[in-house]
Amino acid sequence: MDPSVLHAIRSLLDSARVLTAAVIVDGEPVAALLPFATGPSHTVVYVQASGLARHTRGLQPGAAISVVVHVPDAPERDPMQLPRLTVVAEVTPIERGTPAFAVAAERLLARFPSAAMTLDLGDFTVFELRLGRGRYVEGF
């Protein structure tokens, strides 16, 4: 991959705060807007989701989901010019009390201090989304 494109993707992941995840639940597509934090190598992102939310049922171990991250829209921007990344991601729930959970929690708390509350709630699970193949569009 071209180094400038890789840099642009990493910058997008570092600046965007929410992603859209598209999952399948009971045979139907469900989309969810989730706050996320990047992993140290930018190959994974961490999200947390409540067991009460319908979309969480689509975040099963090993499931392939679609993820979209984009620059925020604004009235002065042409929507077709918004840089965006669409990728397939593999889902892994992270077990509490593990080193992986500590890393994910640290990254989420650094980005969202208010996550301290939900990280302690039993109905919330932290998920690692391993980013796979996809497409980056800087605009048309």
C-alpha positions in Angstrom: 0.0 0.0 0.0 1.2 3.5 -0.8 2.7 5.1 2.3 0.6 8.3 1.9 -2.6 6.3 1.7 -1.6 4.3 4.8 -0.9 7.6 6.6 -4.3 9.0 5.5 -6.1 5.9 6.8 -4.3 6.1 10.2 -5.1 9.8 10.5 -8.7 9.1 9.8 -8.8 6.4 12.4 -7.1 8.7 14.9 -9.4 11.6 14.3 -12.8 10.0 13.9 -14.6 9.0 17.1 -17.5 6.9 15.9 -17.9 4.1 13.3 -20.9 2.5 11.7 -21.0 -1.2 12.1 -23.3 -3.3 9.8 -24.2 -6.7 11.3 -26.7 -9.5 10.6 -29.2 -10.3 13.4 -31.8 -12.9 12.9 -31.2 -12.8 9.1 -31.7 -9.1 8.9 -29.2 -6.2 8.4 -28.7 -4.0 11.5 -26.5 -0.9 11.6 -25.1 0.6 14.7 -23.1 3.8 15.5 -20.4 2.9 18.0 -17.6 5.0 19.6 -14.2 3.4 19.0 -10.6 3.6 19.9 -7.7 2.3 17.8 -5.3 -0.4 18.8 -1.6 0.4 19.0 -0.9 -0.8 15.5 -4.1 0.5 13.8 -5.0 -3.0 12.7 -7.8 -3.3 15.3 -10.3 -1.0 16.8 -12.1 -1.4 20.2 -15.8 -0.9 20.7 -18.1 -1.6 23.6 -21.7 -2.5 23.3 -24.6 -3.3 25.6 -26.1 -6.7 25.7 -29.4 -4.9 25.7 -28.8 -3.5 22.2 -30.0 -5.5 19.2 -26.9 -4.9 17.2 -24.8 -6.6 19.9 -26.3 -10.0 18.9 -24.5 -9.6 15.6 -21.1 -9.1 17.3 -20.5 -12.8 17.7 -17.0 -14.3 18.0 -15.5 -14.7 14.5 -18.3 -12.9 12.8 -17.4 -10.8 9.8 -19.0 -7.4 9.8 -18.8 -4.3 7.7 -17.4 -1.1 9.3 -17.5 2.5 7.9 -15.4 5.3 9.3 -15.6 8.8 7.7 -14.8 12.4 8.2 -17.8 14.2 9.7 -20.2 15.9 7.3 -20.7 19.7 7.5 -22.8 22.2 5.5 -19.8 23.6 3.8 -18.5 20.2 2.7 -19.5 18.3 -0.5 -20.6 14.9 0.9 -18.9 13.1 -2.1 -15.6 14.6 -1.0 -15.7 13.1 2.5 -12.7 10.8 3.1 -14.0 7.4 4.2 -12.9 3.9 4.9 -15.1 0.8 4.5 -13.6 -2.5 5.7 -14.6 -6.0 6.7 -13.7 -6.6 10.3 -13.6 -9.8 12.3 -15.2 -9.7 15.8 -13.6 -10.9 19.0 -15.2 -10.3 22.4 -12.6 -9.5 25.0 -12.8 -11.2 28.3 -12.7 -9.0 31.4 -9.6 -9.4 33.6 -7.3 -10.4 30.7 -4.3 -8.4 29.4 -6.2 -7.8 26.1 -9.1 -6.2 28.1 -6.6 -4.0 30.0 -5.2 -2.7 26.7 -8.6 -2.1 25.2 -9.9 -0.4 28.3 -6.9 1.9 28.5 -7.3 2.9 24.8 -11.1 3.5 25.3 -10.6 5.5 28.5 -7.9 7.6 26.9 -10.3 8.6 24.1 -13.6 8.6 26.1 -13.1 9.2 29.8 -16.8 8.6 30.3 -16.3 5.0 29.3 -15.2 4.3 32.9 -18.9 3.9 33.8 -19.8 1.5 31.0 -16.6 -0.5 31.4 -17.8 -1.5 34.9 -21.3 -2.4 33.8 -21.9 -6.1 33.5 -24.1 -5.9 30.4 -21.4 -4.1 28.3 -18.8 -6.2 26.4 -15.7 -4.8 24.8 -15.0 -6.1 21.4 -11.9 -6.1 19.2 -12.7 -5.6 15.6 -9.7 -6.8 13.4 -9.7 -4.7 10.3 -9.4 -6.6 7.0 -9.8 -5.9 3.4 -11.6 -2.8 2.3 -11.6 0.4 0.4 -10.4 3.9 1.3 -11.9 6.8 -0.7 -10.4 10.3 -0.3 -13.2 11.8 -2.4 -14.1 12.2 -6.0 
